[in-house]
């Protein structure tokens, strides 16, 4: 996490520039990255991977997710034409936009629907870092994202309420983001 935090701060600074946010003070930093959570996911060999789901289709309840995956593969993102395999690249990190950034950007950035599948030949390991708001942060469209007179698509929501709602539902695509819509 020590090396990850400066990388995350740089990524968020670039993403915020795209929303006309020039300065990330303490309040915005808590909103963007108040909590960092690292998971270690192990997907054991499955003799018949078509009969199981490693992780069903979903988007993340995070601002962004930084993912390191092994060389087994198994991560898929939903594209316009269906599921696209994200081929592992040694030493590369994958950056997923999460629901929180979609909400804060008022749909300028879109969270990515993705899933993970198991393998019949190899174990799979992935290490995601979920970059979340602080639990007491109130999220909604950033004023800078609405500067051109856009109407907000999302209401103000306490992040812990969104997080709890997200994990109360099964992984079935991007349906949980509807919770924050006006």
C-alpha positions, 0 to 999 in steps of 0.5 A: 500500500505504501507504493500504491498510494502515490500512484493512486493519487496521480491517477486520481489527479489526472481523472479529476483534471478531466472533470475540471477539478484543479485542486484535491484538498483534504475533503476531496481526498477523503471523498475520492480515496478515504479508504484503501482496501486490498484483497487477495483473490484465489480461484482454484482449478475447476475441472468444469469452469463452465459450471461455475462463476469465479465472480459474476458480472458487476461493477465495483463500488469504488472510485477506482480499482487497481488490479494486479492479475497473474498470468492465468487470465480470467478477467473479462470486461463487457464491451459493445460486442460482448465479453472481452478477455483482458489478456494478462501482461506481466507487471502491468496494472489494470485500472477500473473506473468504479461506480463512485467515479461514475456518480461523482462525474455525473456519467462523464466517466463510466464504471466498467462491468466485469467478471472473473472466470475460473480455469480448468488448468491453473489456479488464478490469483488476483490482487485488487486495491479498492480505492473507496471514499471514507465511510462517512463521505457524502458522494454525488456529482461534483460541482465541477462536473456540472459547471456547464449547466448539466442537471445532476443524474445522481443524488447525494448518497452516504457512501456507507449506505451505497456500499451496504446496498451494493453488497446486499445484492447479488452480482448482476451487472451494474444494477446497483448504481440505480440506487444513487440515481435521482 
